Amino acid sequence: MTQYQLPFTLRDPSLFHDDSFVGDRWIPARSGARFEVRDPGTDRPWASCPVNTADDVPAAVETAHTAFESFRRTTPRQRAQWLMRWDTLVRENRDDLAQILTHETGKPLAEAHGELDYAVSFLWWFSGEAERIHGSLSVPSIPNRRILTVKQPVGVAVALVPWNFPVAMILRKAGAALAAGCSLIIKPSPETPLTTLAVAELGRRAGLPAGVLTVLTTDLAATPALSEALCTHPLVGKVSFTGSTAVGKLIAAHCARGLKKLTLELGGNCPFLIFDDANLDQALDALMALKWRHAGQACITANRIYVQSGIYDRFAAALTERTAALVIGHGAKAGTTLGPVTTPRGLDKAERQVEDARQRGADVLLDGGRVQGETGYFFAPTILGGMTPEMLVSQEETFAPIAALYRFDEEAEAIRWANATSMGLASYAFTKNVDRVWRLLEALEAGMVGLNTGNASAAESPFGGMKESGYGKESGREVAVDEYLVTKTVTLTLEM
């Protein structure tokens, strides 16, 4: 077996695990097969994890179900205390987790720390929500009757999580599931299994009962079959998936066979509208953070940037100047502000989109592209102007450091173009006209609308899209926990 050496030093080496986590044990796959985890900044393997397959699912689900039968009877306060302890441990091990996260995703250490700070907000939030789950009592129209509703956990839940924000996606789903009283099986992305396993280790240390939290790792080739087996197992009652729209449709089909509860947070082709009366510095600050974070690899990033004609040239020049100052490098290198994309597939897609835009007449305002001579997956930030609706960037999610600028004249035109997509995850608009603010929030077809802000995601705010960006909500008050609950109606007739 290949021996690997960590390319970094952990303060607590016992945090690192490279086997799947089932019950209270770290175990290999039944087949014994393993896959390599590679550093996007060097393209070098530095660890390996089990290739779990459908054969590993029955034992894992049965273990999680046994744990659920006990866990569902724990008090909400006890579940809240476990979540709060988990929160504390993630904070205490923030630096070690950031190192693992950076070497799996490629994101700069500063961004890795930022994700961890964002991620623990969900544990804190849902620890409070655990004790706020309640039913209702009402007196119906028929005499001597009472109607009660009782909310109960749905059962074993499955979380299928992506590689771009693995800690945040895990804790957002786990916080809600565990607060509700469900056990949870996590299938991380093949790119980020080690971060997931480290977070699970901290959940174990927090006191979560054996089997309440399960992690099954696998490679890209085995992912479809493993995911299908999890979605279709009869003891699984709920699935939460974050990822592409195409895969989300497959997950929905799998879950439909058993009528599972399902939350889908899917792709985005998010518009970013800037009007003549906007505070340009405010809009530029927001766009810089939103567009280039994790090399443009976020579902809610600005994909199509619509700038009103009166300020288009000035804004394009300012964006180009600030973007050119970004420092490209390995995420663990001091001073890096833009790391690599996470997979080589991301490079190929970015090159295809840029070349398509060039051929269709786009202006290249900042000529970035694949960084030659680097072994990692580096793509220098690219800014395209004069974009039109038929270009690939206009029609599909980019997930790379490419900014696409579109010129518009009238508000109605901007709204029409913003909505001209099958997706509806998030939209952003910058204006100081209060009437326009209200028109935009009502007209933009997105599950989330950021008005004079580019970072709207928070634990207390419902997160989710519409159209082909999915359905259901994560985070927020009551609604996110409700995704892991079933409402039982009880009708009682009294003898009076």
PyMOL commands that set and color helices and strands:
alter all, ss='L'
color gray80, all
select helices_A, chain A and resi 13-15+54-71+76-92+94-105+109-132+166-180+193-205+223-232+245-256+280-296+309-324+344-359+392-395+411-418+434-443+479-482
alter helices_A, ss='H'
color red, helices_A
select strands_A, chain A and resi 20-22+25-27+34-39+44-50+136-138+145-153+156-160+184-187+213-215+236-242+261-265+270-274+302-308+363-366+369-370+379-380+382-385+402-408+423-424+426-430+448-451+466-467+470-471+485-493
alter strands_A, ss='S'
color yellow, strands_A
deselect
rebuild
show_as cartoon
